[in-house]
Amino acid sequence: MEKENRFLKKAAAYRPRKSALEAVGTARKRCFQMKWVVEFDIVGLFDNINHGILIIKQCIETYAENGHTGDLSSAEYLSA
């Protein structure tokens, strides 16, 4: 997967052919389109995430991105 595909289409930070001025313009445009704002905070969200699942997901993505196929359990970084 190409790394550019991981970003939102409107994201501008640290991307080629994107600028801070463009990001400010997009934010300004969006502000005037909205009629309301919702803000919330989930207490303890990151404390309650199953980190084991996240680590496995990251290992699988890395394994696939590096062009590996086949039995994932044979990957060196999973058996270490």
C-alpha positions as CSV (number, residue, x, y, z in Angstrom):
1,M,0.0,0.0,0.0
2,E,1.3,3.4,-0.9
3,K,2.0,5.6,2.2
4,E,0.0,8.5,0.7
5,N,-3.1,6.4,0.8
6,R,-3.0,6.4,4.6
7,F,-3.7,10.1,4.8
8,L,-7.0,11.8,4.5
9,K,-7.3,13.5,1.1
10,K,-7.5,16.9,2.8
11,A,-4.6,16.4,5.2
12,A,-1.7,18.8,4.5
13,A,1.0,18.3,7.1
14,Y,4.3,16.9,5.9
15,R,2.9,16.0,2.4
16,P,4.3,16.8,-1.0
17,R,2.5,19.6,-2.8
18,K,0.5,20.5,0.3
19,S,1.0,23.7,2.3
20,A,0.0,25.2,5.7
21,L,-1.8,27.9,3.8
22,E,-3.9,25.3,2.0
23,A,-4.7,23.7,5.4
24,V,-5.8,27.0,6.9
25,G,-8.0,27.7,3.9
26,T,-9.7,24.3,4.2
27,A,-10.2,24.7,7.9
28,R,-11.7,28.2,7.4
29,K,-14.1,26.9,4.7
30,R,-15.2,24.0,6.8
31,C,-15.9,26.3,9.8
32,F,-18.3,28.4,7.9
33,Q,-20.1,25.3,6.5
34,M,-20.9,23.9,10.0
35,K,-24.0,24.8,12.0
36,W,-22.9,23.1,15.2
37,V,-20.0,21.6,17.0
38,V,-19.8,18.5,19.2
39,E,-17.0,17.9,21.7
40,F,-16.6,14.9,23.9
41,D,-14.0,13.1,25.9
42,I,-14.0,9.4,26.6
43,V,-12.4,8.9,30.0
44,G,-9.8,6.1,30.0
45,L,-10.3,5.3,26.3
46,F,-6.6,4.4,25.7
47,D,-6.4,2.5,29.1
48,N,-9.2,0.2,28.0
49,I,-8.1,-0.6,24.4
50,N,-6.9,-4.2,23.9
51,H,-3.2,-3.4,23.1
52,G,-2.5,-7.0,22.1
53,I,-4.9,-6.8,19.2
54,L,-3.4,-3.5,18.1
55,I,0.1,-5.0,18.1
56,I,-1.0,-8.1,16.2
57,K,-2.8,-5.8,13.6
58,Q,0.4,-3.8,13.2
59,C,2.5,-6.9,12.8
60,I,0.2,-8.2,10.1
61,E,0.2,-4.9,8.2
62,T,4.0,-4.7,8.4
63,Y,4.4,-8.3,7.2
64,A,2.1,-7.7,4.2
65,E,3.7,-4.3,3.3
66,N,7.1,-5.9,3.2
67,G,5.8,-8.2,0.5
68,H,5.7,-11.3,2.6
69,T,3.0,-14.0,2.1
70,G,2.3,-17.3,3.6
71,D,2.4,-18.5,7.2
72,L,2.4,-15.4,9.4
73,S,3.4,-17.5,12.5
74,S,6.8,-18.1,10.9
75,A,7.7,-14.4,10.9
76,E,10.9,-13.8,13.0
77,Y,9.5,-10.8,14.8
78,L,6.4,-12.8,16.0
79,S,8.4,-15.7,17.4
80,A,11.0,-13.6,19.2
